[in-house]
C-alpha cells in the first residue's frame, strides 16, 4: 500500500437499513469538520455518535459539541493515562498538551472537580473514558490512575450517568475496583478487550460490552469468542475513531461512517442478521446513554 493510499480515507460502505449509533468516537482527533463527519456517517445509517472526552479540554469540547448538535452525545473524563500525567508530569509531552510539570494530588483534584461540573450537564450522558491502563502506565502511575478511576465511579453514580471504561491489560483490577466501589447502574466496557470468560462475568453484572474495529483483525479470535457469548441486549458497536479502523482498512484513518463494516462482521460472529443486530445495538446504545 503506497503512502497516499494509507492516508486516504476508506470508501463509504453500503448503508445500513436500520440506523445505529457509534457508541465511542473522538471527533476532535479526526480530520475535517464535525458537520462533515456527521453527514458522512448519517449517509450510511450511523445517525448518532457519542463523543468521548479524555482530558479537561477534550471533555469541555465534547460537552460543547453535544450541546450544538442533536446527533452528538458527550461523555467527560480524565483518561486513565491522563491522571498520572497530571500528578507526575509529562516531560515528553506525549499527550496533546505538550510537556507538563508534575501537579501532584491537588492538580488531580482540581481536574476531577472540572469533570464533576461537566458531568452535571444534561447533554453529557456519561463519565468516561476512565478505568485502568497497565499497558502504558508503569507502577509509578498506578496510584494516581486508581484514585482517578474511583473518583470517576463516584461522579457517575452521583449524577446518574453511564460509566465508560477503558480497560487495557487490566481486567482483574478494573473488575475488582468496580466491586469495591459499587458499580453505577450503567457500565460500558469501551473497546471490549476481555475474553469469553470475562464476557460472562460482565453479562452476569449487566455491563455493556462495546466492540470496535479490532474485532475484525485476523489475530482477534478471543474477541470474537467473547462477542459470540455476549448477550445481544448488552452489545454496542463503536469506532474509537481515528483508531482501530476495521479490516480490510486497518492502518487507515477511522471515522464513524465505517461502523457498518464492523457491525456486519459482528453480525456474522453472532449468527444474527445485520438488521437484527443493528436494531439491538441501536436500542442498547440509547438505553446505555439514556437518550
ROZA-538207 format. One record per residue (C-alpha): x, y, z; residue in one letter; residue number from 1. Coordinates in steps of 0.5 Angstrom, whole numbers, padded with zeros to 4 digits. Each point is the difference from the previous one (the first is absolute). Example, Ala and Ser with C-alpha at 12.3 -4.5 7.8 and 13.67 -1.06 7.14 Angstrom:
BEGIN
MARRO    xx    yy    zz r   k
MARRO  0025 -0009  0016 a   1
MARRO  0002  0007 -0002 s   2
END
This chain:
BEGIN
MARRO    xx    yy    zz r   k
MARRO  0000  0000  0000 x   1
MARRO  0003  0007 -0002 x   2
MARRO  0001  0005  0005 x   3
MARRO -0006  0004 -0004 x   4
MARRO -0005 -0006  0001 x   5
MARRO  0002 -0001  0007 x   6
MARRO -0002  0007  0002 x   7
MARRO -0006  0000 -0005 x   8
MARRO -0007 -0001  0004 x   9
MARRO -0003 -0007 -0002 x  10
MARRO -0006  0001 -0004 x  11
MARRO -0007  0000  0002 x  12
MARRO -0003 -0006  0002 x  13
MARRO -0007 -0003 -0002 x  14
MARRO -0005  0004  0004 x  15
MARRO -0004 -0004  0006 x  16
MARRO -0007 -0001 -0001 x  17
MARRO -0001  0001  0008 x  18
MARRO  0003  0007  0003 x  19
MARRO  0005 -0001  0005 x  20
MARRO  0005  0004  0005 x  21
MARRO  0007  0000  0000 x  22
MARRO  0001 -0001  0008 x  23
MARRO  0007  0003  0000 x  24
MARRO  0004  0005 -0004 x  25
MARRO  0005  0005  0000 x  26
MARRO -0002  0005 -0005 x  27
MARRO  0005  0005  0003 x  28
MARRO  0005 -0004 -0002 x  29
MARRO -0002 -0001 -0007 x  30
MARRO  0001  0004 -0007 x  31
MARRO -0006  0004 -0003 x  32
MARRO -0006  0004  0004 x  33
MARRO -0005 -0003  0005 x  34
MARRO -0005  0001 -0005 x  35
MARRO  0003 -0004 -0006 x  36
MARRO  0002 -0006  0005 x  37
MARRO -0008  0000  0002 x  38
MARRO -0002  0001 -0007 x  39
MARRO  0004 -0006 -0003 x  40
MARRO -0002 -0004  0006 x  41
MARRO -0007  0001 -0001 x  42
MARRO  0000 -0001 -0007 x  43
MARRO  0002 -0008  0001 x  44
MARRO -0005  0000  0006 x  45
MARRO  0004  0002  0006 x  46
MARRO -0004  0005  0003 x  47
MARRO  0002  0001  0007 x  48
MARRO  0007  0001  0003 x  49
MARRO  0003  0000  0007 x  50
MARRO  0006  0005  0000 x  51
MARRO  0005 -0002  0006 x  52
MARRO  0004  0004  0004 x  53
MARRO  0007 -0002  0002 x  54
MARRO  0002  0007  0004 x  55
MARRO -0003  0006  0003 x  56
MARRO  0001  0004 -0007 x  57
MARRO -0003 -0006 -0004 x  58
MARRO -0006 -0001  0005 x  59
MARRO -0001  0007 -0001 x  60
MARRO  0000  0000 -0007 x  61
MARRO -0005 -0007  0000 x  62
MARRO -0005  0004  0004 x  63
MARRO  0000  0006 -0004 x  64
MARRO  0000 -0004 -0007 x  65
MARRO -0006 -0004  0003 x  66
MARRO -0004  0006  0002 x  67
MARRO  0001  0002 -0007 x  68
MARRO -0002 -0006 -0004 x  69
MARRO -0006 -0004  0001 x  70
MARRO  0003 -0006 -0002 x  71
MARRO  0006  0000  0005 x  72
MARRO  0000 -0002  0007 x  73
MARRO  0006  0001  0004 x  74
MARRO  0004 -0003  0006 x  75
MARRO  0005  0003  0004 x  76
MARRO  0006 -0003  0004 x  77
MARRO  0008  0000  0001 x  78
MARRO  0002 -0006 -0004 x  79
MARRO  0004 -0005  0004 x  80
MARRO  0007  0002 -0003 x  81
MARRO -0002  0008  0002 x  82
MARRO -0001 -0001  0007 x  83
MARRO  0008 -0002  0001 x  84
MARRO  0002  0006 -0004 x  85
MARRO -0004  0005  0004 x  86
MARRO  0003 -0003  0006 x  87
MARRO  0007 -0002 -0002 x  88
MARRO  0001  0005 -0006 x  89
MARRO  0001 -0002 -0007 x  90
MARRO  0007  0002 -0002 x  91
MARRO  0000 -0003 -0007 x  92
MARRO -0006  0004 -0002 x  93
MARRO -0004 -0007 -0002 x  94
MARRO -0007  0003  0001 x  95
MARRO -0003  0005 -0004 x  96
MARRO  0002  0006  0005 x  97
MARRO  0008 -0001 -0001 x  98
MARRO  0005  0000  0005 x  99
MARRO -0003  0001  0007 x 100
MARRO  0002  0001  0007 x 101
MARRO -0002 -0005  0006 x 102
MARRO -0006  0003  0003 x 103
MARRO -0001 -0005  0006 x 104
MARRO -0006 -0002  0003 x 105
MARRO -0003  0007  0000 x 106
MARRO  0000  0000 -0007 x 107
MARRO -0003 -0006 -0001 x 108
MARRO -0006  0002  0005 x 109
MARRO -0001  0007 -0004 x 110
MARRO  0000 -0004 -0007 x 111
MARRO -0005 -0005  0004 x 112
MARRO -0004  0006  0002 x 113
MARRO -0001  0002 -0007 x 114
MARRO -0002 -0006 -0003 x 115
MARRO -0005 -0001  0006 x 116
MARRO -0003  0007 -0002 x 117
MARRO -0001 -0002 -0007 x 118
MARRO -0003 -0007  0002 x 119
MARRO -0006  0004  0002 x 120
MARRO -0002  0003 -0007 x 121
MARRO -0006 -0003 -0003 x 122
MARRO  0003 -0002 -0007 x 123
MARRO  0006 -0003  0004 x 124
MARRO -0002 -0007  0000 x 125
MARRO  0006 -0004  0003 x 126
MARRO  0006  0000  0004 x 127
MARRO  0006 -0003 -0004 x 128
MARRO  0004 -0002 -0002 x 129
MARRO  0003 -0002  0006 x 130
MARRO  0003 -0006  0003 x 131
MARRO  0007 -0003  0000 x 132
MARRO  0005 -0001 -0005 x 133
MARRO  0006 -0005  0002 x 134
MARRO  0003  0001 -0007 x 135
MARRO  0002  0007  0000 x 136
MARRO  0001  0002  0007 x 137
MARRO  0005 -0003  0005 x 138
MARRO  0000 -0002  0007 x 139
MARRO  0001  0007  0002 x 140
MARRO -0006  0003 -0003 x 141
MARRO -0005 -0006  0002 x 142
MARRO -0002  0004  0007 x 143
MARRO -0002  0006 -0004 x 144
MARRO -0004 -0004 -0005 x 145
MARRO -0003 -0004  0005 x 146
MARRO -0002  0006  0004 x 147
MARRO -0003  0004 -0006 x 148
MARRO -0004 -0006 -0002 x 149
MARRO -0003 -0001  0007 x 150
MARRO -0002  0008  0000 x 151
MARRO -0003 -0001 -0007 x 152
MARRO -0004 -0006  0002 x 153
MARRO -0003  0004  0006 x 154
MARRO -0001  0006 -0005 x 155
MARRO -0004 -0004 -0005 x 156
MARRO -0004 -0003  0006 x 157
MARRO -0002  0007  0003 x 158
MARRO -0002  0002 -0007 x 159
MARRO -0004 -0006 -0002 x 160
MARRO  0005  0000 -0006 x 161
MARRO  0003 -0006 -0004 x 162
MARRO  0007 -0002  0002 x 163
MARRO  0004 -0001 -0007 x 164
MARRO  0006 -0005  0002 x 165
MARRO  0007  0000 -0003 x 166
MARRO  0003 -0007  0002 x 167
MARRO  0007 -0001 -0003 x 168
MARRO  0003 -0007  0002 x 169
MARRO -0003  0002  0007 x 170
MARRO -0006 -0004  0000 x 171
MARRO  0000 -0003  0007 x 172
MARRO  0002  0006  0003 x 173
MARRO -0006  0004 -0003 x 174
MARRO -0005 -0005  0002 x 175
MARRO  0003  0000  0007 x 176
MARRO -0001  0008  0001 x 177
MARRO -0007 -0001 -0003 x 178
MARRO -0002 -0005  0005 x 179
MARRO  0004  0004  0006 x 180
MARRO -0003  0007 -0002 x 181
MARRO -0007 -0003 -0002 x 182
MARRO -0001  0001 -0008 x 183
MARRO -0005  0005 -0002 x 184
MARRO -0007 -0002 -0003 x 185
MARRO  0003  0000 -0007 x 186
MARRO  0007 -0002 -0002 x 187
MARRO  0003  0000 -0007 x 188
MARRO  0007 -0004 -0002 x 189
MARRO  0002  0004 -0006 x 190
MARRO  0004 -0004 -0005 x 191
MARRO -0001 -0006  0004 x 192
MARRO  0006 -0004  0000 x 193
MARRO -0001 -0006  0005 x 194
MARRO -0001 -0007 -0002 x 195
MARRO -0006 -0004  0000 x 196
MARRO  0000 -0002  0008 x 197
MARRO  0000  0008  0001 x 198
MARRO -0005  0001 -0004 x 199
MARRO -0004 -0005  0004 x 200
MARRO  0002  0004  0006 x 201
MARRO -0002  0007 -0003 x 202
MARRO -0007 -0003 -0002 x 203
MARRO -0002 -0003  0007 x 204
MARRO  0002  0007  0002 x 205
MARRO -0005  0003 -0005 x 206
MARRO  0006  0004 -0003 x 207
MARRO  0000  0002 -0007 x 208
MARRO  0006 -0002 -0005 x 209
MARRO  0001  0004 -0006 x 210
MARRO  0004 -0003 -0006 x 211
MARRO  0005  0004 -0004 x 212
MARRO  0003 -0001 -0007 x 213
MARRO  0005 -0004  0003 x 214
MARRO -0005 -0006  0001 x 215
MARRO  0001 -0001 -0008 x 216
MARRO  0008 -0001  0001 x 217
MARRO  0003 -0006 -0002 x 218
MARRO  0003 -0001  0007 x 219
MARRO -0006  0001  0004 x 220
MARRO -0003 -0006  0000 x 221
MARRO -0001  0000  0008 x 222
MARRO -0004  0007 -0001 x 223
MARRO -0005 -0004 -0005 x 224
MARRO -0001 -0005  0005 x 225
MARRO -0002  0005  0005 x 226
MARRO -0004  0003 -0005 x 227
MARRO -0003 -0007 -0001 x 228
MARRO -0002 -0001  0007 x 229
MARRO -0002  0008  0002 x 230
MARRO -0008  0000  0000 x 231
MARRO -0003  0004 -0006 x 232
MARRO -0003  0005  0005 x 233
MARRO  0007  0002  0003 x 234
MARRO  0004  0001 -0006 x 235
MARRO  0002  0007 -0003 x 236
MARRO  0004  0002 -0006 x 237
MARRO  0005  0006 -0001 x 238
MARRO  0006  0002 -0004 x 239
MARRO  0004  0003  0005 x 240
MARRO  0002  0004 -0006 x 241
MARRO  0005  0003 -0002 x 242
MARRO  0003 -0007  0003 x 243
MARRO -0002 -0007 -0001 x 244
MARRO -0002  0000 -0008 x 245
MARRO -0003 -0007 -0001 x 246
MARRO  0003 -0004 -0005 x 247
MARRO  0001  0000 -0006 x 248
MARRO  0002  0007  0001 x 249
MARRO  0004 -0001  0006 x 250
MARRO  0005  0006  0001 x 251
MARRO -0004  0005 -0004 x 252
MARRO -0004  0005  0004 x 253
MARRO -0006 -0002  0003 x 254
MARRO -0007  0004  0001 x 255
MARRO -0007 -0001  0002 x 256
MARRO -0002 -0002 -0007 x 257
MARRO  0004 -0006  0000 x 258
MARRO -0005 -0003  0005 x 259
MARRO -0004 -0004 -0005 x 260
MARRO  0007 -0004 -0001 x 261
MARRO  0001 -0002  0007 x 262
MARRO -0008 -0001  0001 x 263
MARRO  0000 -0005 -0006 x 264
MARRO  0006 -0004  0003 x 265
MARRO -0003  0000  0007 x 266
MARRO -0007 -0003 -0003 x 267
MARRO  0004 -0006 -0004 x 268
MARRO  0003 -0002  0007 x 269
MARRO -0007  0001  0004 x 270
MARRO -0003 -0004 -0006 x 271
MARRO -0005  0006  0000 x 272
MARRO -0003  0003 -0006 x 273
MARRO  0003  0007 -0001 x 274
MARRO -0007  0004  0001 x 275
MARRO -0001 -0004  0007 x 276
MARRO  0007  0001  0003 x 277
MARRO -0001  0008 -0003 x 278
MARRO -0007  0000  0004 x 279
MARRO  0003 -0003  0006 x 280
MARRO  0006  0005  0000 x 281
MARRO -0004  0006 -0001 x 282
MARRO -0005 -0002  0006 x 283
MARRO  0006 -0002  0004 x 284
MARRO  0004  0007 -0001 x 285
MARRO -0006  0004  0001 x 286
MARRO -0001 -0004  0007 x 287
MARRO  0007  0001  0002 x 288
MARRO  0001  0007 -0001 x 289
MARRO -0008  0002  0002 x 290
MARRO -0001  0004 -0007 x 291
END
